[in-house]
């Protein structure tokens, strides 16, 4: 019996060394996105992908690209975009529009965009009239609290969901969620608010999920996912469920879901880039959950976090079962030599998780990275990050010791190829002071043949890539 165990062990070792058909992360295409400077100190990176286009929607502008070539097809300032929304000039943010969000819904073949005014604190919704974002949009003002909104948006088969701040100083009650039946959001004459509802006093900062299931039942829940971070730590997640009965929605009590450990939340200025660039703030939007994605009964999310108070900013990601809130996966990606900022995720049709982010260090300019967890990988693990778009210089912002490179980012499914993911991220690619830059990258898991070993499966801690490292910075 002992000899049989030894033989079986040797066979296992031999099998691990035999070349096997595997998959690895492949970057399919990249091209530049919008660049600044804008009216704010930092950019709120928001973008979405449709059948033929990508759209950048930020403080610097509304920019449409041809998805196949990256060619810019249309550009307008944020105010120009809102003034053109039909009825023309019915929505006017006066000076600027803040906290823009955009998504593409393949179920209705419509784009949804929202933002808020700054001079007059109005909140706006615009809906495209087709899958082509260069064609007319129709819109309406939203009945959201007239404060700095911190807007978030999600969609499913049944409704459109927009969360925003309500001004309550208690972070457990500081968010509202406005819900609108899908049929009213995409009404032929433009969105109508007849059956719109507000769910008030929710946990800050609730993120509505993207749920693209065309077969979703009418009474199946949309979810709002939230992470704890207000006290400098993250040891819990929170889950709300919104269900519909006809055109009327209801919301569940919040469910608290403990993580396996308590993580630290990044502070305001502890990310670095090559000298003489200022430090990059890793707090703010980086520690908030900025994307939630539903796939086959689970909701996935991610945000910036740290293992300990003294470690570098990394990415905490997780999977929850929607029916009962069970924590199915909890993974963490970090590196003692670099910082990960503003992650966003999506899940392809096969259940593979994709994350896009910005990575930076003392020797590496801020660059766009992607990483994936295959559906067949061991739970809680992430494959090594892959450089998608290398930074070429440090981000300049004269006169400050620390600055935000970005607040948010976007990762989404290609509606024409649900096994291809796209991410829209900030990176450093300009020697002009205060000129932020963005880039699009499409990526997927592609089949390859390579040898495996007992340590070949993904690990929590990714190696520090040398690609895209900085040359000696000027002094």
C-alpha positions as CSV (number, residue, x, y, z in Angstrom):
1,X,0.0,0.0,0.0
2,X,2.8,2.4,0.9
3,X,4.6,1.6,-2.4
4,X,1.3,2.4,-4.3
5,X,1.0,5.8,-2.7
6,X,4.6,6.6,-3.6
7,X,4.0,5.5,-7.3
8,X,0.9,7.6,-7.5
9,X,2.7,10.6,-6.0
10,X,5.5,10.2,-8.7
11,X,2.9,10.0,-11.4
12,X,1.3,13.2,-10.2
13,X,4.7,15.0,-10.3
14,X,5.4,13.8,-13.8
15,X,1.9,14.8,-14.9
16,X,2.4,18.4,-13.6
17,X,5.5,18.7,-15.8
18,X,3.8,17.6,-19.0
19,X,2.7,20.4,-21.4
20,X,-1.0,21.1,-21.1
21,X,-3.5,23.2,-22.9
22,X,-4.1,26.3,-20.7
23,X,-5.2,29.8,-21.1
24,X,-3.5,33.1,-20.4
25,X,-4.4,36.8,-20.4
26,X,-4.1,38.3,-23.8
27,X,-4.4,42.0,-24.7
28,X,-6.3,42.2,-28.0
29,X,-6.1,45.9,-28.7
30,X,-5.4,49.3,-27.1
31,X,-5.9,52.9,-28.1
32,X,-5.7,56.3,-26.5
33,X,-8.8,57.8,-24.8
34,X,-9.6,61.3,-23.8
35,X,-6.9,63.6,-22.2
36,X,-7.0,66.7,-20.1
37,X,-6.7,69.0,-18.6
38,X,-10.3,69.4,-17.4
39,X,-12.0,71.8,-15.0
40,X,-11.3,69.5,-12.0
41,X,-8.0,68.7,-10.3
42,X,-8.5,65.1,-11.4
43,X,-10.5,63.1,-14.0
44,X,-13.5,60.9,-13.1
45,X,-12.8,58.1,-15.6
46,X,-16.0,56.7,-17.0
47,X,-16.5,54.8,-20.2
48,X,-18.6,52.1,-21.9
49,X,-18.5,49.8,-24.9
50,X,-21.2,49.2,-27.5
51,X,-21.5,47.1,-30.6
52,X,-19.3,49.4,-32.7
53,X,-18.2,52.2,-30.4
54,X,-16.5,53.1,-27.2
55,X,-17.4,56.2,-25.3
56,X,-15.3,58.3,-22.9
57,X,-17.5,60.4,-20.6
58,X,-15.6,62.5,-18.1
59,X,-15.0,66.1,-17.0
60,X,-13.0,66.6,-20.1
61,X,-15.6,65.6,-22.7
62,X,-17.9,63.2,-24.4
63,X,-15.8,61.3,-26.9
64,X,-16.9,58.5,-29.3
65,X,-14.3,56.2,-30.9
66,X,-14.7,53.5,-33.5
67,X,-14.2,50.3,-31.5
68,X,-12.3,48.5,-34.3
69,X,-9.7,51.2,-35.0
70,X,-9.8,53.6,-32.1
71,X,-10.5,56.5,-34.5
72,X,-12.2,59.5,-32.8
73,X,-15.6,60.0,-34.4
74,X,-17.2,62.6,-32.3
75,X,-16.2,65.0,-29.5
76,X,-18.0,67.6,-27.4
77,X,-17.5,69.2,-24.0
78,X,-19.7,67.8,-21.2
79,X,-21.9,70.9,-21.3
80,X,-22.2,70.7,-25.1
81,X,-23.3,67.1,-24.8
82,X,-26.0,67.9,-22.3
83,X,-27.2,71.0,-24.2
84,X,-27.8,68.8,-27.3
85,X,-29.8,66.2,-25.4
86,X,-33.4,66.4,-26.6
87,X,-35.4,68.5,-25.9
88,X,-32.4,70.7,-26.9
89,X,-31.2,72.9,-24.1
90,X,-33.7,71.5,-21.6
91,X,-30.8,70.2,-19.6
92,X,-28.1,72.7,-19.0
93,X,-25.4,72.2,-16.3
94,X,-24.5,75.9,-16.5
95,X,-20.7,75.8,-16.0
96,X,-19.8,72.2,-15.7
97,X,-21.2,68.7,-15.2
98,X,-19.8,66.5,-12.3
99,X,-19.5,62.8,-11.6
100,X,-20.4,61.6,-15.1
101,X,-21.4,57.9,-15.5
102,X,-22.2,56.0,-18.7
103,X,-23.1,52.4,-19.5
104,X,-24.3,50.4,-22.5
105,X,-27.2,48.0,-22.1
106,X,-27.2,45.3,-24.8
107,X,-30.7,44.1,-23.7
108,X,-32.3,47.4,-24.7
109,X,-29.6,48.4,-27.2
110,X,-29.4,51.8,-25.5
111,X,-26.7,53.9,-23.8
112,X,-27.4,55.5,-20.5
113,X,-25.6,58.6,-19.1
114,X,-26.0,60.5,-16.0
115,X,-24.2,63.5,-14.3
116,X,-24.9,66.5,-12.1
117,X,-24.5,70.2,-12.4
118,X,-22.1,72.1,-10.2
119,X,-23.3,75.7,-10.3
120,X,-26.9,74.5,-10.0
121,X,-27.0,71.1,-8.3
122,X,-29.3,69.3,-10.8
123,X,-28.9,65.7,-11.7
124,X,-29.5,64.6,-15.3
125,X,-30.3,61.4,-17.2
126,X,-29.7,60.9,-20.9
127,X,-30.7,57.9,-23.0
128,X,-29.6,57.2,-26.6
129,X,-32.2,56.6,-29.3
130,X,-30.2,53.7,-30.7
131,X,-27.1,51.6,-30.2
132,X,-25.1,54.4,-32.1
133,X,-24.0,57.0,-29.5
134,X,-23.4,59.6,-32.3
135,X,-27.2,59.7,-32.9
136,X,-29.6,61.8,-30.9
137,X,-30.1,61.4,-27.1
138,X,-33.1,62.2,-25.1
139,X,-33.1,63.2,-21.4
140,X,-34.7,64.5,-18.2
141,X,-33.8,66.0,-14.9
142,X,-33.7,63.5,-12.0
143,X,-35.3,64.1,-8.6
144,X,-32.1,63.5,-6.7
145,X,-30.8,65.4,-3.6
146,X,-29.2,68.8,-4.7
147,X,-25.8,68.1,-3.3
148,X,-22.4,66.8,-4.6
149,X,-24.0,63.6,-5.8
150,X,-21.3,60.9,-6.2
151,X,-23.6,59.2,-8.7
152,X,-23.4,55.5,-9.6
153,X,-25.5,53.6,-12.1
154,X,-26.4,50.0,-13.0
155,X,-29.0,48.2,-15.1
156,X,-30.7,44.9,-15.5
157,X,-33.6,43.5,-17.6
158,X,-36.2,45.1,-15.3
159,X,-34.9,48.6,-14.4
160,X,-32.3,51.4,-14.3
161,X,-30.7,52.2,-10.9
162,X,-28.9,55.4,-10.0
163,X,-27.4,55.9,-6.5
164,X,-26.3,59.3,-5.1
165,X,-25.4,60.9,-1.9
166,X,-28.1,62.5,0.2
167,X,-26.0,64.6,2.6
168,X,-26.6,62.6,5.8
169,X,-23.4,62.7,7.9
170,X,-24.0,59.2,9.1
171,X,-22.3,56.9,6.5
172,X,-24.8,54.1,7.2
173,X,-27.6,56.4,5.9
174,X,-25.8,58.6,3.4
175,X,-26.9,57.1,0.1
176,X,-30.2,57.1,-1.9
177,X,-31.1,54.8,-4.8
178,X,-33.5,56.1,-7.5
179,X,-35.0,53.2,-9.5
180,X,-36.9,53.5,-12.8
181,X,-38.7,50.7,-14.7
182,X,-36.8,49.8,-17.9
183,X,-39.8,50.5,-20.0
184,X,-40.0,54.1,-18.8
185,X,-36.2,54.6,-19.0
186,X,-36.3,53.7,-22.8
187,X,-39.7,55.2,-23.6
188,X,-39.9,56.3,-27.3
189,X,-40.3,60.0,-26.5
190,X,-37.5,59.9,-23.9
191,X,-37.3,58.8,-20.3
192,X,-40.3,59.4,-18.1
193,X,-40.4,59.2,-14.3
194,X,-44.0,58.2,-13.8
195,X,-43.1,55.1,-11.7
196,X,-39.7,56.3,-10.5
197,X,-39.0,55.5,-6.8
198,X,-36.4,56.6,-4.3
199,X,-35.0,54.3,-1.6
200,X,-33.4,56.6,0.9
201,X,-30.9,56.3,3.8
202,X,-28.8,53.4,2.4
203,X,-25.2,52.5,3.3
204,X,-22.6,54.7,1.6
205,X,-21.6,54.2,-1.2
206,X,-24.0,51.6,-2.6
207,X,-23.1,50.4,-6.2
208,X,-25.9,49.1,-8.4
209,X,-24.9,46.0,-10.3
210,X,-24.7,45.4,-14.1
211,X,-26.8,42.4,-14.8
212,X,-27.0,41.5,-18.5
213,X,-29.0,38.3,-18.2
214,X,-31.7,38.4,-21.0
215,X,-33.6,35.6,-19.3
216,X,-33.8,37.2,-15.9
217,X,-37.2,36.6,-14.2
218,X,-39.4,39.6,-13.6
219,X,-39.2,39.1,-9.8
220,X,-35.5,38.2,-9.6
221,X,-33.5,40.8,-7.6
222,X,-31.2,43.6,-8.7
223,X,-28.5,44.0,-6.1
224,X,-26.7,47.0,-4.6
225,X,-23.3,46.0,-3.3
226,X,-21.4,48.1,-0.7
227,X,-18.0,47.7,1.1
228,X,-17.1,49.0,4.5
229,X,-14.3,51.6,4.5
230,X,-15.4,54.7,6.4
231,X,-13.3,54.0,9.6
232,X,-10.1,53.1,7.7
233,X,-10.8,49.4,7.6
234,X,-12.8,47.0,5.4
235,X,-13.9,43.8,7.1
236,X,-17.5,43.7,5.9
237,X,-19.6,43.8,2.7
238,X,-23.3,44.9,2.5
239,X,-26.0,43.7,0.2
240,X,-29.4,45.1,-0.8
241,X,-31.9,43.3,-3.1
242,X,-34.4,45.3,-5.2
243,X,-37.3,43.3,-6.6
244,X,-40.1,44.4,-8.9
245,X,-43.9,43.6,-9.0
246,X,-45.0,45.1,-12.3
247,X,-43.8,48.7,-12.3
248,X,-43.4,48.9,-8.5
249,X,-40.1,48.1,-6.8
250,X,-39.3,47.2,-3.2
251,X,-36.0,46.9,-1.4
252,X,-34.8,44.5,1.2
253,X,-33.2,45.2,4.5
254,X,-29.4,45.4,4.3
255,X,-27.5,42.1,4.7
256,X,-24.0,42.3,6.4
257,X,-21.5,39.8,5.1
258,X,-18.2,39.5,7.0
259,X,-15.0,39.0,5.1
260,X,-12.4,36.4,6.2
261,X,-10.2,39.2,7.5
262,X,-10.1,42.9,8.0
263,X,-8.2,44.9,5.4
264,X,-6.9,48.5,5.7
265,X,-8.2,51.1,3.4
266,X,-5.7,53.2,1.4
267,X,-4.9,56.6,2.8
268,X,-5.0,59.8,0.8
269,X,-1.4,60.0,-0.5
270,X,0.5,56.8,-0.2
271,X,0.9,55.7,-3.8
272,X,4.1,56.8,-5.6
273,X,5.4,57.3,-9.1
274,X,9.0,58.0,-10.3
275,X,10.5,61.3,-9.0
276,X,10.1,64.1,-9.4
277,X,6.4,63.4,-9.8
278,X,4.1,64.1,-6.8
279,X,2.6,61.3,-4.9
280,X,-0.7,59.9,-6.1
281,X,-3.6,59.7,-3.7
282,X,-4.8,56.2,-3.2
283,X,-7.8,57.1,-1.0
284,X,-11.1,58.6,-2.1
285,X,-12.5,56.7,-5.1
286,X,-9.9,54.0,-4.9
287,X,-11.2,52.6,-1.7
288,X,-14.8,52.7,-2.8
289,X,-16.5,49.8,-4.7
290,X,-16.8,51.2,-8.3
291,X,-18.1,48.2,-10.1
292,X,-20.5,45.4,-9.4
293,X,-21.2,42.7,-12.0
294,X,-23.8,39.8,-11.9
295,X,-23.1,36.4,-13.5
296,X,-25.2,33.3,-13.0
297,X,-26.5,34.0,-9.5
298,X,-23.4,35.7,-8.1
299,X,-22.4,39.3,-7.8
300,X,-18.7,40.3,-8.1
301,X,-17.0,43.4,-6.9
302,X,-13.6,44.9,-6.2
303,X,-11.9,48.0,-4.7
304,X,-8.6,49.3,-3.4
305,X,-7.3,47.9,-0.1
306,X,-4.2,47.1,1.8
307,X,-3.1,44.1,3.8
308,X,-1.7,46.2,6.7
309,X,-1.3,49.8,7.5
310,X,2.2,49.8,6.2
311,X,1.8,47.8,3.0
312,X,1.2,49.1,-0.6
313,X,-2.3,49.6,-2.1
314,X,-3.6,46.5,-3.7
315,X,-6.9,45.1,-5.0
316,X,-9.5,43.3,-2.9
317,X,-12.1,41.3,-5.0
318,X,-14.9,39.0,-4.1
319,X,-17.9,36.9,-5.2
320,X,-21.1,36.7,-3.3
321,X,-24.1,34.4,-4.0
322,X,-27.1,36.6,-4.4
323,X,-29.7,34.3,-3.0
324,X,-28.3,34.1,0.5
325,X,-25.2,36.4,0.5
326,X,-22.7,33.6,1.0
327,X,-19.1,34.7,0.4
328,X,-17.8,32.3,-2.3
329,X,-14.5,34.0,-3.2
330,X,-12.3,36.6,-1.5
331,X,-9.0,37.4,-3.4
332,X,-6.3,40.0,-2.9
333,X,-3.7,41.2,-5.3
334,X,-0.8,43.4,-4.2
335,X,3.0,43.8,-4.5
336,X,5.6,45.1,-2.0
337,X,7.2,47.1,-4.8
338,X,4.2,48.9,-6.5
339,X,0.7,50.3,-6.1
340,X,-2.6,49.3,-7.7
341,X,-5.2,52.0,-8.1
342,X,-8.8,52.3,-9.2
343,X,-9.7,48.7,-10.1
344,X,-12.9,47.8,-12.0
345,X,-14.1,44.3,-13.0
346,X,-16.5,42.4,-15.3
347,X,-17.2,38.7,-15.9
348,X,-17.2,37.2,-19.4
349,X,-19.8,34.7,-20.7
350,X,-17.7,31.7,-19.4
351,X,-17.4,33.0,-15.9
352,X,-13.9,34.4,-16.2
353,X,-13.3,37.5,-14.1
354,X,-11.4,40.4,-15.6
355,X,-9.9,43.3,-13.7
356,X,-8.5,46.5,-15.1
357,X,-6.5,49.0,-13.1
358,X,-3.6,51.5,-13.0
359,X,-0.3,50.4,-11.6
360,X,2.6,52.6,-10.5
361,X,5.8,52.5,-8.4
362,X,9.0,54.4,-7.7
363,X,10.5,52.9,-10.9
364,X,7.4,52.5,-13.1
365,X,5.3,55.2,-14.6
366,X,1.6,55.0,-14.0
367,X,0.4,52.3,-16.5
368,X,-2.7,50.3,-17.5
369,X,-2.7,46.7,-16.3
370,X,-5.2,43.9,-16.7
371,X,-5.6,40.5,-14.9
372,X,-8.0,37.6,-14.9
373,X,-9.3,34.7,-12.8
374,X,-10.4,31.8,-15.0
375,X,-13.6,30.1,-14.0
376,X,-11.5,26.9,-13.6
377,X,-8.8,28.4,-11.5
378,X,-8.6,27.7,-7.7
379,X,-10.9,29.9,-5.7
380,X,-9.6,33.2,-4.4
381,X,-6.7,33.4,-6.9
382,X,-5.8,35.8,-9.6
383,X,-3.4,35.3,-12.5
384,X,-0.4,37.6,-12.8
385,X,-1.1,41.1,-14.0
386,X,-0.4,41.9,-17.6
387,X,0.9,45.3,-18.9
388,X,-1.6,46.6,-21.4
389,X,-0.6,50.2,-21.9
390,X,2.8,51.4,-20.5
391,X,3.1,54.8,-19.0
392,X,5.8,56.9,-20.6
393,X,6.4,59.6,-18.0
394,X,5.4,60.7,-14.6
395,X,2.1,62.6,-14.1
396,X,2.8,66.3,-13.6
397,X,0.9,68.6,-11.3
398,X,3.1,71.5,-10.3
399,X,3.0,73.0,-6.8
400,X,1.5,70.0,-5.0
401,X,3.0,67.2,-2.9
402,X,0.1,64.8,-3.7
403,X,-2.6,64.7,-6.3
404,X,-5.4,62.4,-7.6
405,X,-4.5,60.8,-10.9
406,X,-8.1,59.5,-11.2
407,X,-11.2,58.8,-9.2
408,X,-12.8,55.9,-11.0
409,X,-12.4,53.5,-13.9
410,X,-14.5,51.2,-16.0
411,X,-14.4,47.5,-17.1
412,X,-17.2,46.0,-19.2
413,X,-18.1,43.2,-21.6
414,X,-18.0,43.7,-25.3
415,X,-21.6,43.2,-26.4
416,X,-20.5,41.8,-29.8
417,X,-18.2,39.3,-28.2
418,X,-19.1,38.4,-24.6
419,X,-15.8,36.7,-24.1
420,X,-13.9,39.9,-24.7
421,X,-13.5,42.5,-21.9
422,X,-12.6,46.2,-22.2
423,X,-11.2,48.5,-19.5
424,X,-10.8,52.3,-19.5
425,X,-8.1,53.6,-17.2
426,X,-5.9,56.6,-16.4
427,X,-2.2,56.5,-17.1
428,X,0.7,58.9,-17.5
429,X,1.6,59.8,-21.1
430,X,2.1,63.6,-21.3
431,X,4.8,66.1,-20.4
432,X,2.2,68.9,-20.1
433,X,1.4,70.0,-16.6
434,X,-2.0,68.8,-15.3
435,X,-2.7,66.9,-18.5
436,X,-4.2,63.5,-17.5
437,X,-4.3,60.8,-20.1
438,X,-6.6,57.7,-20.5
439,X,-6.5,54.5,-22.6
440,X,-8.7,51.7,-23.7
441,X,-7.6,48.1,-23.6
442,X,-9.5,45.0,-24.7
443,X,-8.4,41.7,-23.2
444,X,-9.4,38.1,-22.8
445,X,-8.3,34.6,-21.8
446,X,-6.8,32.9,-24.9
447,X,-5.9,29.3,-25.2
448,X,-2.2,28.5,-25.3
449,X,0.0,25.5,-24.7
450,X,2.6,25.7,-21.9
451,X,4.2,23.6,-19.3
452,X,2.6,23.6,-15.8
453,X,4.1,22.9,-12.4
454,X,2.9,22.5,-8.9
455,X,3.2,26.2,-8.5
456,X,1.8,27.2,-11.8
457,X,-1.7,28.1,-10.6
458,X,-2.4,31.7,-9.9
459,X,-1.3,33.3,-6.6
460,X,-2.6,36.2,-4.5
461,X,0.6,38.2,-4.8
462,X,1.6,39.0,-8.4
463,X,5.2,39.4,-9.4
464,X,6.5,42.9,-10.2
465,X,6.7,43.2,-14.0
466,X,9.7,44.9,-15.5
467,X,7.9,46.1,-18.6
468,X,7.1,49.8,-18.7
469,X,9.5,50.6,-15.9
470,X,10.8,54.2,-15.8
471,X,14.1,55.2,-17.1
472,X,16.2,57.4,-14.8
473,X,13.9,60.4,-14.2
474,X,15.2,63.9,-15.0
475,X,16.6,65.9,-12.1
